[in-house]
Amino acid sequence: MTEHVEWSEPEAVAAPASAAVTPADAADAARLVAFGLQPKLQPARDQEYADLLRRYREDPPFARLADAVATGLGLIVLEVSPRAGMAVTAAEDSVFAVRMGDYARRTSADGGDRFLHGLAHLAVAAMAFPRPEDLADDGYIGRVTVNGVDAFVRQACNRLEQRAAEQGENTDPASDAPGLEAAWRIWARRSATGATKDARRLAGSTTGIVAKAVTFLTDSGFLQRTGDDNGGTYRTTARYQLQVRDLAGSAAMAELLELGVVPVTDGTPTLLPPDDADDLELVADAGLPFHSA
């Protein structure tokens, strides 16, 4: 007699369902992004911020939710870590994007100054992180001064002017000519200080333009003021390193560094002597950390 054995299909194992996103989760994710938009806030000094950062690192669904909130606001997440917090930068179409044209117009009605402000920001970034390994090293701290940045730009102007003269190019373009290629000529003509009767630095002087740039970067959590020497001394923050790292591939940044006048420095206005490297022209729309439009 043959024993009949009944076979049955094994019961399907239900896939673990991910927990539904709750309004509280969404609020926490948005709160974390809001912390990231406060650049001077340090996670070590705010327990709620530190707790949300820990949750981001340990809870992948929450991390994806926070990333989605940032993306919806037109923000790009550069890094989420205890050292930098939730470091974000604005995409070009974000309501949070800062544009060089708007930034310059708040300072001066002179259209040519837009390019000078862009050149100042580019120079601060180049002096703060003069070598690729400086950007790659999370522990590296760059140092700049107002006078040092101005001296650096003027040295770069001399290199570019020498190149133009050697190639027989026009060294006296219209002051409103577009592009940073014209900005170095305007910078070289502009007074470095132009102090007023009460010894205040003129906003339209080149050191005034650099001071405006570093003040903006300080207010944005990218630099920290450390003293008053040489027009003001500053050190970089983790956020600024991430910002410059993100934009280091720009042609203007690379070409400015290739001029060979950027030393590894403590921020004082000491420059490397010219070398035999070929000089390259700066390109337009290079203001960091701005969008060009």
C-alpha angles and dihedrals in degrees: 000000000000116000112228113223119197115219122202131189112259113254112261113249108233113235111241107261115228113241113263117253109255128206087249090057091050091049091051092049091050089047090055091051089048089055088051090056090059098076097184094053112104119207091220089064098047119057096196091052091049091049093051091048089052091050090050091055096043102036112057095188089053090047090053090049092051091047089051092051090051092048091050089055092051094254129139116215108225098177141340111207142124091258098051103020113212098337111197135172128198121253116229094261095044122119085229094058115120114212125208093227092057092043093052094044090057088059106038142001090221107109092207091061090071089073093045091055090049091050091049092055092046091051093049090053093046093050094044093053108020096163132049090235089059090061092045094051110084090198096054117113118195122208129204138171130204093240091044093055092047091049090049093052092048090052089050088049090054091051092050093045091052090051093050092049092049091052094044094243124158107273095184109060125164111285091237095053110135126248137040088274085076094037094071090058091050090047092052091054095046120095113255094222115358091186120199124236090273091051095254115147113249114242090224095054117098093249087048089055091048090048089053090051096050092044090054091047090049092050088049093054094249098110136027121212112234105173150337101255119122093011093311132333125228140181127209127248131215089257093057091049090053091047094050091042089056092052100034092104092067114121093232093054092049094046094048091052090048090062085080099224099111114101127191096255148163088238099272116133097260116135135196115246117253115274132199095265117126113260120233129202122250116244131225128265097032102136111136128242092009137093114243102233 
